[in-house]
Amino acid sequence: MTITTTPLDRAEIDRLVDDHFAAEVDQDLDALLATFADDVEHDVVGIGSLNHGKQAVAAFYRGLFAGMRFESIENVRRYYGDGFVVDESIVHTRAESRPAEFRLLHVFEIGDGLIHRENAWLDTSGIAT
């Protein structure tokens, strides 16, 4: 995927990623979709979910929010590159009324202030535990 970009500084990247995570915690689908480009590619490794475009991503999140409630997403570290950021976080969630905690690694491709690609790597053994 080739993205024409206007570079963002670290503070702007942090704001975009933090807004994205806050929308997940708040289950605010409109705010979440506002962080994505229209042609977003959304890839969740570990559950086999690959979606293209905001409509498909919205359907994914509706299903996710129906069965899981994010309580917080705790940043561990971020690595910044030209047009991308790698974010390692700990997710605190509640699924089927039970608490769960797992590690999550994101690779976000960012251009013109929006996420063009989200690649999320889940700690599936942590989720199963």
Helices and strands as residue ranges (DSSP letters): H 10-26, H 29-33, E 36-45, E 49-52, H 54-67, E 68-81, E 84-95, E 98-111, E 114-122, H 124-128
